[in-house]
Amino acid sequence: MTGKERIARRIAREFRDGFYVNLGIGLPTMIAEYVPAGIDVMFQSENGMLGVGGPPTDDCADPDLINAGKQPVTELPGCSFFASEESFAMIRGGHMDMSILGAMQVDENGNLANWTIPGKMVKGMGGAMDLVAGARRVIVAMEHQTKDGTSRILKECTLPLTGQRVVHDIVTELCWIRVSAEGLVLTEVADGLDAAEVQARTEARLLVSPDLRVMTVNASA
């Protein structure tokens, strides 16, 4: 199991029947493949689709049926399509139970930076600012460190912020971290790791939950 797959499988365990969820581009889109059996979740894409299904096979892909990240998707029964303003009315109106986004950085205060690196050309932040402000719960799904080994979980973000104090939970291949008023609380660690090893790879200070447990992933595909 890859680290990204572990993240996706673990987050899928948080879904409850009837949830409306927005999956950000990149790693979060993998989560749709691991929804537990018997759980009915409606995935929303801010480009105007409710009832987003998983990725199609190559021979069934429809180039006009894409998510906000321009990845081909499928339709679930009852799927609906609508204009951008209706999509963002859902988001801004607080109708998303959960928003799951990737990130470049998250810090001890739950601040999120996930849309730009100064000096690099970007098209814009897309719907990220609306999603972190409008969703009832914001989960960040990301790899724990950059390719050069730098922690993505910092004392203070150094990149331009998407939102201040908006993150509720951080999930990486190493652990689950809950953002609290006291700081970042380490609640779960991947099998084979302990709190000290996770802290050694994290710039931010981690408070260890007295109920720290092994991170259990959804075994069903």
Buried (B, 14 or more C-beta within 10 A) or exposed (E): EEBBBBBBBBBBBBBEEEBBBBBBBBBBBBBBBBBBEEEEBBBBBBBBBBBBBBBBEEEEBEEEBBBBBEEBBBBBEEBEBEEEEEBBEBBBEEBBBBBBBBBBBBBBBBBBBBBBEEEEEEEEBBBBBBBBBBBEBBBBBBBBBEEEEEBBBBBEBEBBBBBBEBBBBBBBBBBBBBBEEEBBBBBBBBEEBEBEBBBEBBBBEBBBBEEBEEBEBBEEE
